[in-house]
């Protein structure tokens, strides 16, 4: 067995299968294209899922890939294990070979054994290999995989080295329904030194020693639901043999590298050691760990190898740096939901382990360049994206530092509350008042908006720990809330609790974490995507002629689908989907909306159907959404006519998106990547990666650049059937995020290289046909994604007409502006009017306060005595809450020791109630409890501090009743 580098192994695998007639296919994005059932790409077959489901076709039936994968969230989550085992990773590469209805078990087994054992290829010793097969499942009618066993014996595997296992280990299925089948695995014996038991145990009894290196999935069944016709509920499932069985295999690059490099741990291979070494430098690991007192000093060079690899924190940093780099490169950005949330957890876990090694300054962004240097040979896109990725990582590092700061403060407040409650048990209501007040005081000390939001979230739905007669306890559920909200590490909280003398409920924490993981698995359970409808699945591709012409003649009706089922014919008035052998209609794809138009009879005298849209239910098959005007049957022939005016408007907007994309990259930087688009006849919408709001000056520059290209009337050149590698590497065409491409693509070039993109949409022949492009808005879509909207052609003309009308009205309002522009004149006029309005509002407020203050003596004189406490009540409509609080303070001063209750009718039918209690009475009655009870009368609620509290309500008709009820409510509270 020859030593091979990780890069050599990757290339060796791909080259082997190319020699067997497989097409080398580049890794797809870590964000699955058009597949909402997956959080991340987690297997090599993901990019071929639609092929296996029958919804896509390729011009090859054998493929081989090295697919980048992430398993760190949802159903497949290895995050907590990474760094503490030899073989768990968040990011890894899956080597695979695939057959789409071509070869099956015999060839798959033969290829696998040749690659693994031949001296020409990997040359792994046969006496260290074991094979597993499926033992069968008679209850579900699935036989033992005798066929695979015979093929393994046929290539030279001794029968005693073939073991059989059940559904859990050796049967694979894509989801509840769809393709499935038995699988066969190859295991490698790492040797007795790999055993975690220290005993020489046989195969099947030592998972650490016997390591799976390759899984061969034999997709030979279609699993479909059995539905009760009466209840419409699923009663079971049945397996039907597939007409064209397929092959899907997966070999972990990191695992096979450990084998070929004779290492026990994946982290000891050259896929990780350069990253671990760099992490040690960035965290000052060598200085802080190995130069400790009592340890003999060693040189920088001596502190390497296993000294570094054995450190879990360094392994975690190396692994997570790979995951973060590739996820951000593929368009994922840290956020508080979905994929972005998982990315944030990965990054913060790496940052925390850097802090455990003593590095509290940002360092992880520097690891991005180490990943680039190590992996750009296989993934050259890292050369272009490294700077952008590093900026995202550094911003997250700084944000996490702020979160840790506020999280630690919040944790200390939590411990103080727990200790005080344990020392002096209170009534349950008092406990809640105590903690709420503590929380409010803490929030009042935070000025940073992000930190305040994080703290407010942490206090939402707080669950108090039960008072303990012995050691105060930090509940596991509450701890998990801090873990999720602030990202405070478990060991960090355990240590902090110990320092505070508080018991940490680790069992409760693990229970809460397990519940959250169950919710995550339910949210991303995957595999719910169904096979394409049989009505579309077996149809030939529709020849699209719409690039050259708006009409197609003598088109044969291949299928008619009504309510999801294929029918031989349909009547006039039916709404159906019609598939033709060729058409001029563009189908929804690539952000461009489908065409509308009509089907006509071959003589052109009769409208056969009105076409309201066109979609692609199966890749390459175009289904026309039709409202039939005449009867139609499979085998009939029609002419297709696209609405030309509508198509022209769409073409202008689609070409406009390409110009906008290029202009955005010029003005904002090359980090800008398309993150989505919509092109319809009335407007265009373009989403792109960017970290901040686009300034008005930048938008103006972008608009100027685009319209200069429009005015140049440059040719729009379309190149067809270009090999994908040529398009990307030679033409430098941009491949758009989330799109799937075949091996041959269309390349659209604008203005002699101003913009070059892979695109299957319809475009103008020259940029001048756009007429004029006007940006109409810029907004945020999500964290790190912005959106611009625009209009072109006649849409721009309509927009300018509306603007002109507004300008005429503005001119009338602004009057003569002298030398100033109309805009400046209007601003000056509006500013003057705003100042006048502010002055009038102040005067009105002063008059209201004077009016209210003038009646204070009468309010005091009407005070009532409730169990020895003076209660003042008053209705003061039209005063805002600030004025009401001022009025409460004035009344307290006039009345001496008293309780004051004010109610006010507010705009929009709302009610404001404020209660105040003078200092000498707060021990007997608290304003928060009084105002909350009174607010119920007006259909509201509220609370606050003991001396001042506010409430709201929504029934103004009950204000008088609320004030009348106040003496009784106060008496009840006094007891």
N, C-alpha and C positions, 0 to 999 in steps of 0.2 A: 504493500500500500504506500503510494507516494504522497509526500507532504504537498498540499496545495493551499494556496491562499484563498480567502473568501471570494475575491474577484475572479480567480481562476475557476473555482467550482461553479460559480454562476454561469460563466461563459462555456465551460465544459458541458453542463447540462443542456443549455440551449443549442449548442453546436451538435450534440449527439442527436437530439430530436430533429434538428434540421436535416441531418443525414438520413433520417427515416421519413422524409417527406412532409414534415410539419412546418407551418408558417410561424416564424418568430413574431410575436405580437408584443408591443411595448406595454409596460404596466399601466393600468388605468389609474384614475385618481383615487385617493383615499376616501373621497366623498362619492358614494355610489351614484351613478347617473340614472335619473328617473326611477329610483327605487326607494320609496319612503319606508320600506320594511327594514332597512339596515341603517344602523347608526354610522358605522364605518365599513369600508371594504375589509373583510376579514378572511377572505380565501381567494385562491386564484380563479375559481369558477365564477365569482361575482360578475365580472365583466361579460361573461358568456351566458348569464342566467336566462336572458330572453331567447337565446339560441336553443338552450335546452328546453325552454317552455314552448318553443315553436312560434314565438312572436318576433323573431329576428332571423335573418339569413346572412351568411357570409359567403364570399366567393372561394372559401377553402373549407375543408372538412377535417383538417388536422391542425392543431395549434400548440405552441409551447410558449410559456411566459415565465418571467420572474416578477411576481406581483408583490408590491409593497402592501402590507396589511397592518391594521391596528386592532388590538383587542383590549379595550380599556373602558368599556361601558356597556350598558344594556345586558343582553343575554350572554355575550362573551366578554367577561371582565376578569382580566388577570392582574389588575393594578396593584392590589394589596400584596400579592405574592412576589412581585418583581423586586429583585435585589436580594431576596432571602432564599431563593432556590437557584439551581444551576441553569434552568432552562425556561423560566417564565420571562416573557417580554411584553411590553406594550406595543412596540413596533418590531416587525420581523418581515422577512422576505419568504414568500412561498414559491418554490419552483414547481412547475406543473406541466403535464402534457394532457391534451384533450382530443377526443374523437367525437365528432358530431355525426353519429350514424354511420361511421366508416368501420374501422377495426373495433374488435371487442376484446373479450377476456384473454384469448390465446395470445394475441399480439401484445397486449398491455403487460401481461406477465413476462413474456419473452424480452420485451424492451427493458423492463425494470431490472430483471436479473442480469442482462448483459451490461447495462450501464453501471450497476453497483459492483459487479464482481469481475468484469473483464479487466485485465491488466492494461489494455489500451485506454480504458476510461478511469473509473475510480479504483478498481483493484482491491476492494475490501475482501478480507478473508472469508470464505464461505462458511468456515466452521464457527464464525462468530455471529452468524445471522439466523434468525428465526422468522417464521411466517405464520400469520393467523388467517383464518377463513370464517365464514358465517356458519353457525351450527344449525340454522333452520328455525322456523317458527310454525309448527304444524297447526297451532290454533288459528293462525291467520292465513294458512294455506301457502306458506313460503317454505320451500324445501331447503335442505342442507345444500351448501354450495359445493357439491361434489365436483362440478366442472372446474372450478378454480383450483381445487386440490389436485386434480389430475394434471392440470397445466403446470403447477408448481413442481410436481414430481417429474414431469416431462423435461423441465429445464435443469433438473439436477438437485432439487431440494429433497433431502431425505425425509421420508414420511414421519419419522419421529421428531422432526423439527417443525412440523406443521401442527398448529393448535387451533381449536375451534372455540368461538365465543358467541354470545347471544346478541339480541337487538341493541343493547346499550353500547357495545363496543364495535360491532361489526355489521351494522346495518345503517345506512345513511338515507335521510330524506330531506328535501328542500324545505318542506313545511307540512302543515296538516294535509295538504293535497299537492299533487304534482309529481314530478319525476323522483324516483327513489330506487334503492337497490342495495344488495350486499356489498361489503367492502373487504379488502384484503390488505393486511399491513405487514411491512418489513421491520423487524426489530434488530438492534445491534447490541451485542453483549459488551458493555464498557469495561468488564473485568471486576474481580473481587474488590479492588481498591475503590470502586465506585459505590459499593454497597453501603447503605446507611445502617445495616444490621450487623455488619462485620462477620456475617455467616455466608457460607457458600450455598446459597439457595437456588433451586432450579427456576427455569423460565416460568413467568407468571406469578412469582412470589416475591419479587424484588423490583419495584418500579424504578428505583434509582439506578439500578445496574443495567436492566434491559430497557433500552430506549427506542421508542418508535421513531424511525427516520423517514418512512414513506407510507402513504395511505393511498390505495388504489380503489376508487369507487366505481362499481359496475352499475350504471343506471339502466335497469332493464324493465322497470315497472312504472306504471302511472297510478298513483294512489288517488282514488276519487271517493267522495262521500256517498254513503247510502242514505237517502232521505225518505222518511215516512210520508207517503202521499197525502195522508189525512192531517197529520200534525205539522208537516213541513219541517220537522226537526231531524237532525242528523242522528241516525241510529247506529252507525258504524262506518267502516271503510272497506273498500275492495281494491285489490291489486290486479291490474290488467297489464299483460306484457306489452312493452312498447314495440311499435313496428320497426323502429331503428334504434336499438340500444346504443348507449354512448359511454364514453370513458371520461372520468374526471379524477386526476391524481394530484397529490400535494406532498412535496418534500420540503421540510424546513431547512433553509440555507444555513441558519445558525447551528442547527443540530448536526447536520452532515459535516459542517466545517469542524466541529469539535471532534468528530470521528476521524476525519482525514488529517487533522493536525494533532491527533493523539492527546486530546485535552479532556478532562473530566467535566469541565464547565464551559458552557457557551461563552462566558465572559472572559475565558482565558484565550479565546481565538483572536486572530488579527482583525476581526470585525469589531472588536470592542477595546482591545488593549490600548490603541492610540487615543481613544476617547477617555478611557480611565486615566491614562497618564496625564492628559490635558486637564482633566477635572482635578487631579491631585495638585497640579501647578496653580490652578485658579483658586483653589480653596486653601492654599498653603498647607496642604495635608502633611507633606514630608516634615515641615518645620514644627507643626503643632503636635504631631502624633509621635514621630520617631526620634525627636530630640528632647524628650521629656527627661526630668531628673532621674538619675539612676540607670539610664539607658546609654549604652556606649554610643558615642557620636558616629554617624555614618555619612558618607558623601551622598550627594544628590543621585548619583548613578546607582549607588548601592540600594537605595530605597525604591525598589521597582518590582516588577514581576508580581509574585504572589502576595507580597506585602500590600500591593495596591488592590489586586483583584479580590483579595479576601475581605476587603472593606465593603460592607453592604451599601453604605452611603455613596461611595464612588461608583459602584455598579448602578445604583439607581440614577444618579446624575447622568451617566453615560447612556443608559437606556432611554431615559426620558428626554434627553437632548435630541436623540434621533426622532422620537415620536413628535415632539414639538416642532422640530425643523420641517419635517415632511408634512405635518398637518397644516401648518401655516402656509407652507409653499403651495399646498393644494386649495387654499382659500378659506380655511377655518380660522376664526379669530376668537380669542378668549371672551367669554360672556357668561351670563348666569343661567343659560338654558341650552338644552340640546347638545350638539357637538361642541359648541364653544365652552360649555360648562365642563365637559370631560377634559378638553384641552387645558382649561384653567386648573383643574385638579392635578393633572399630570405635571404642569409647570410648577405649581406651588409645592407639590411633593418634592420635586428636585431642589427647589430653592430652600425648603426646610432642611433637607439633608445637607445642603451646603452650610447652613447655619449650625447644624450639629457638629460640623467639622471646624466651626469657628469663623466662617466667612459670612459676615453680615452685610457686606456691600454687594451690589449687583455683579454677578459673574456669569449667569447662565447664558446671557446673550453672546458671550465670547465662545461658548461651546458650539454655537451655530456654525461658526467658521471651521471648527474642527470636524464637524459632521460633513460640511461641504468638501473639505480637503480629502476626506476619506472616501466619500461616496459619489462624487461628481463624475467619476468615470462611467458609472452605470446610469447616473441620473444627472446629465449635464445641465438640466434646468436649474439646479442648485447654484450654479455660477451666477445666474442672473438674479436670483431671488434672495441670496444670502443677506445682503444689506437690509432689504425690506423685512425679512424674517427677524433679523437681529434687533431691529427697532421695535417690533411688536413685543418681543421677549423682554427687552429692557424696560419698556413701558409697564409690562405686567409685573416685573420685579419691583419697580418703584411703587406701584399700586399695592402690591402685597405687603411691602414694608409698612405702608400707612395702615393697612388692615390689621396687621399684627399689633401695631401700636394701640389702636383703638380696641382691638379684641382683647388684649391683655388688660387694659383698663376696665373693660366691661366684665371680664372674668373676676377681677379683684372686687368689684362692686357686688357681684353675685356671691362671692365667698363671704363678704361682710354681712350681706343679708342673711345668709344661711347661719352664720355664727350667732348673729343677734337673735334670730328666731329660735335657735336651739337653746340659747341661754335664758330667754324669757318667753315662754309659750304665750301666744296671744289668741284671741278669738280669730276664726278664719277670716272674717271681714277685715279685722285689723291687720292681719298679715298682708292681705292684698293692698290695703291702703299704704302700709309701710313700704312694700316693694315698689308700688307704682310711684310713690313720692321719691324714693331713691332713684328709680329709673329716670324720672323727670329731671331731678337735680343733675344727674350725670349727663343727660342729653343737653342740658343748658350750658355745659362746659365745652361742648364741641362746636367748632366754627366751620370746619371743613365740610362741605355739603355731602361728599361721598362717604365720609366717616360717619356723619350723622345718620344718613340713610341706612348704613350697615347696622348701626347701633339700634335704630328704631325697629328694623327688621328682627333683630335679636330679641327685642323685648315684646314682640308681637306674640300673643297667645302664650304668655309665660305660664309655666306650670311650677308652682312652688313646691319645694321639698317638704316632706312632713317633718314637723318638729321631733327631734329625737332626745330621749332622756340621757343618752350617752354621747356618742361621737356624731357631730353634725355630718350630713351626707349630701354630696353633690349627685343628684339623680342622673342615671345614665341617659334618660330621654332628654333631659336638659343639656347634658354634656354633648350629646350628639347634635343638638340644635346649635351650639357654639361651634362644633366641628364643621357643620355644613355652612353656617352663615358667615363665620369669620375665617374658616379654613384653619382654625387652631388645631395643631397636631395632637393626636391622642396622648403621646408620651409627654408632650408639653403640658397638657392639662393635668395629667396624672401627677407630674412633678410639682406643678403649681398648687394642686389640692393638698399634697403632702406637706408642702411648706406652710400652707395656711391652716393645717390641722383639721382638714376636712376629708372625710372618707369618700373615695371615688367609686361610684357604682359601675364597675367595668362590665359586669354581667348585663346590666340594663342598657349600657352603651352598645354592646354587641347585639343585643336584641333589637334596638332601634335601628342599627346599621343594617341588620338582616332584613328588617321590614322595608327599609328604603331600597335595598337592592332588589327585593321582590317587586316593588313598584316599578323600578327601572326596567326589570326584565319584562314586566307586563306592558310597559310603554313601548319597548323595542323588542318584542318577541320575535319579529322577523318571520319570513316565510309565508306571509299571508297572501302574497301575490299569486294570482291564479294563472293557469295556462290560458293561452289565447283561445277564443271561441273556435270550436271546430269549423264553424261557418267561414272563418277567415284563414285559419291556420294553414290549410293545405292548398291555398290558392297561389298561382304564380304571381310574381311581382308585376305591378302595373307600370307599363312604360309611360314615363312622364314626358310630354311634348310641349309643356307650357313655357319652357325657356325660349322657344323659338316662335310660338304661335299661341294665340288665344283660343284657337279652335282645333278640334281633332275630328276627323270624319270616319264614318263606318266603324264605330267602336262597339265591340261585342259585349253584351251583358254576361259576365261570368258568374255572378251571384247576386241574390237579393236577400237581405237580412231584415226580418221584421221581429221586433221585440226580442232580439238576441238569437233568433233561430233562422236558419236558412230555409227559404221557401222557393218553390219553382216559379211562382208568379204572384203578382199583386195587382190590386184594382186601383182605378182612379180614385183619388182622395186619401189613399194610404200614405203614411209617413214611413219611409223605409231607408235602408242604406244599400247603395248599389255599387258593385265593384265591376269595373270594365277592364278589358285587356290593355287599353291605352287611353290616355286622357290629357286634356290641357289644364285640368284643375290642380292647383297647388294645395297640398294638405297641411294642416296645422303642424308646424315643426320649427325648431330653431328660434322660437319667439315670434315667428311670423304667422299671422292668422290665415286660415284657409280661404280659398276663393269662393265666390258665389256666382250664379249664372243660371243657365238652362240646359236641358237636353232637348234636342230637336229631332224630328223625324229625318230620314235620309234625304227626302226631297226639300227639306227646309220650310215646309208649309205648316207644320204642326208642332206646338210645344208639348213635349212628352212629359217633362218634369221641371219643376222649379227647384234649383239646387241652393240650399241655404247654408252649406258649409261642406268642407271636405277634411277628413281625418285619416290617420294611419293606425288602425287597430293592430296591425302586424307590420313590422318593418318592411317597407317596399310595397305594401298593398294599400291602395287608396280607396276609401269608402266615401261615397258621395251621399250626403244627407239630403234626401229627395222628398218633395211633396209631389206625388204623381198627379198629372193632369190627364193621362191616358193609361190604360192597362199596360203592364210591362211584364215580360217573362224572360227567364234565363234563355240565352241564345238569340234574343232580339238584338238589333243594331241601332245605334243612335249617333248623332253628331253632338259634340260638347262645345258650348260657347260660354266663355268666361266673361263676366262683367268687366269690360276693358277700363272704364273710368275708375272703378274701384281698385282694380289691379294697379293702375298707374299711380294712384295715391299711395298704395302700399309700397310699391317699388321706390318711390321718392323717400318715404320714411325709412325704409330698410337701408338704402344707401346712406341716408343721413346718420343712422346709428354707427356705421363704419367711420364716417368722418368725425363724429363726436368722440368715438373711442380713441382715435389717433390724436385728436386735439387735446383730450384730457391727459393723455400720456405726455404730450409735449409740455403742457402747462403745469401739471401736478407732479409728474415724475413717472418713471417706468414701472413703479409698483402697481399702478392702476391696471386692474384686470376686470374684464366683464364678469358680473355676478348674476346676470339675468337681463332679459329684455322683453318688450312687447311691441310688436309692430302691427298696427291696424290702419285703416284708411284715414282716420281722423287725427292720429297723433302717434308719437313714439315715446317709449319709456326705456331708459337705459340705467341699469344698476351696476355699480362698480366699487371695487375695494379702495377705500381711502379712510383716513383716520380722523378727519376734521371736516367741519362745514366748509364748503367752497365759498370763498369770498366773492363779493359782487364784482370786484375788479378782475378776478380770475375767470368768472363766468363770462364777463364781457370779452376778455381775451380769447376764450374758447370759441365764443360765438363769432368773433372776427376771423379767427383762423378757419373755421368751417366755411364761412361765407366767401372768403378769398378763394378757397378751393372750388366752391360752387361757381363763382364768377369766372374762374379759369376755364370752365367747361371742358375739363380734362376727360380723357377716355376712361371708361370703366371696363377693365379687361378681365375676362373670365377664362380660366384654364381648367379643363376638365380631365378626369381620369388621371390625376397626378398621384403617384405613389406617396403615401403619407410621410415617409421619411424624407423624400425629396422636397415636399411642400414645407416641412418644418425646418429642415437643415439647410436647404439651398435657397428657397424663396423666403425663408424666415417668416413664414405665415404664422399668425397667432392662432393657436388652438384654444377654444373658449372653454372656460371652467364649466364642468358638469355635462358637456356634450359628448356623445359617443360618435366616433368616426370609424369608417371602414378603412380598408387598405388603399383604396383609390378615393380621392377627394376632389372637390371643386375648390379652386383658389380664386378669390376675388381681389383684384389689384386696382387701387384708385390712385389717380394723379401721379403715375410713374413712381410708385413706391411710397407715396405718402401713407397709404394704408394697405396692408396685405393680410388677409384673413382667410381661414377655412370657412366656407359658407355654402349652404345649399339653397339659399333663398333667391328671390327674384330681385333684380336691380335695374337701375336706369342704364342706358347706354353711355351716358356722359354725365358728369356731375352737374352741368348746367341745367339739366332737366328738373333738378330739385327746385329751381326758381329762387327760393330764399328759405333759410332755416332759422327759426326763432326759438330760443330757449324760453320756456314758460315757467319753470320752477326747479328748485333744488331742495331735496329733503333727506332726512335720515331714514333708512330702512331698518337697520339693526346695527349692533356694535360693529364698527369698521366697514359698513357698507352704506354708500350714499346713492341717491337716485336723481337723475335729471330727466325732465320731460320737455318735449319740443314739438313744434308743428312745422310743416313745410308746404311748399306749393300753394294751392288755393287756401289751405288752412292758414298759412302765414298772411295771405291777403286779407282774409276775414279777421284775423287777429289785429292787423294794423288798422283796419277800418274801425274796429271797436275801440282801439287805443286812440284813434283820431277823434272819435265822438267824446271820449272821456277828456281829451285834451281841450276840446272846445268848451266843455262845461267848466273845466279847471280854469281856462282863460277868463271866463265870465266871473268866476269866484275870485280869482287873484287880482283881476283888474289890470291896470297898466303897471308893468314891472320895470319900466325904464330900460336901463342897459342889462338888467339881470335876465336870466333865462326864465321861461314859463315855470319850470320846476322850482327854481329858487323863489320866484314870486309867490307860488302857491305855498311853499313851505313857510315863508314869512307870514303870509296871511293866516294860515292854520295855526302857527305858533302864537300869533297875536290873539286869535280867538280862544286858544287853549288857556292862555294866561288870563283872559277875561273870565272864562268859565271857572277857573280856579279861584279867582278873586270873589266871584259871586257865591261859590260854594262855601268859602270861608265865612262870608258875611251871613249866609243862611244858617250855617252851623252855630255861629256866635249868637244869632237871634234865638235859635232853638234852645241853646244852653241858658241864655238869659231868662227865657220864658220858664224853663224847667226850674232853674235856681230860684226864681222869684216865688215859687210855691213851696219852698222847703219848709218854711215855718208851719204851713198848714199840714204838711205831711207829718211833721213831728207832733203836732197837736192832736192828730188822729191816731197816734200810736196806741196799741192795745197791750195789755199785760198778760203774758202767758207763763204761768208758774214762776212769777217773779222776774221774768225777762221781758224787756220792752221790745215789741215787734213793730217795725215801720213798713208799711206797704204802699206801693205807688205804681201807677201806670204812666209810662213816659214814651209815647209813640214817636217814631221818626228819628230817634237818636240811635247812632251806631254804638257798637259795643264799647268802644273806647270812651265815648261820652257817658255811657251808662256807668262804667266803672268810676269815672270822675264823680258822677252824681252820688254813687254809693259812698265814696270817701267823704264827700261833703256832708251827707246825712249822718254818717257815723260821728263826725266831728261835732255836729250840732246837737245830736241826741245824747252824747256821752256813751255809757255802756248800753249797747242795743244790738239787735239783729235787724238788718235792712234787706228787703226783698223788692226788686224792681222787675217789671215786665214791660215788654215793648213789642208792638206790631212792626215787623220788618218787611222790606220789599219781597215780592213773590209769594205772599201769603205765609211767611215764616214768622216764628216767635222767638224772641230772645229773653232769657230770664237770668238775672244776676243776683246772687246773695252775698252779703257781707256780714262778718261777725267781728265785733271789737275784741281786742286781745284778752280782756278779762273774762270773756264768756266762752272761748274756744274749747276749754276743758269740758264744758257742759253740752255744747252743740257745735257741730262742724258744718261749715257752709256747704261743702260738697254733698253731704247727705241730705240737707234741707232742699237744695236746689234740684237734686235728682228726684226727690219725691214729688215736689211741686210740678216739675216738668212733665210727669206722667199725665197730669190733668189735661195738658195741651198736646198730648200725643208725642212727647219727646223724651229726652234723657240728657244726662250731663253729670258733671262732677268737678272736682278741683281740690284746692288747698283748704285747710281748716278755716282760714280767715277770709278767703274770696273764692268764689266758684261760679261757673257759668253753665247754662244749659240752653238747648234749643228745642223748638217744637214746631208743629205744622198746623195747629188748629187755633186760628186767631179768635174764633167765636168763644173759646173757653178761657180767654185771658182773665176775664172778671171772675169766673168760677175758681180759677187757680189762686188768685189773690184772696178770695173769700175763704178758700180751704186752708190757707197758710197757717192760721192760728191752731187749727185742729192737728195739722201735720206736725207743727212744732211741738205741740203738747205730747203727741205720740212718741216723738223722738226723744223728748226729755224723760219719758218713762214715768 
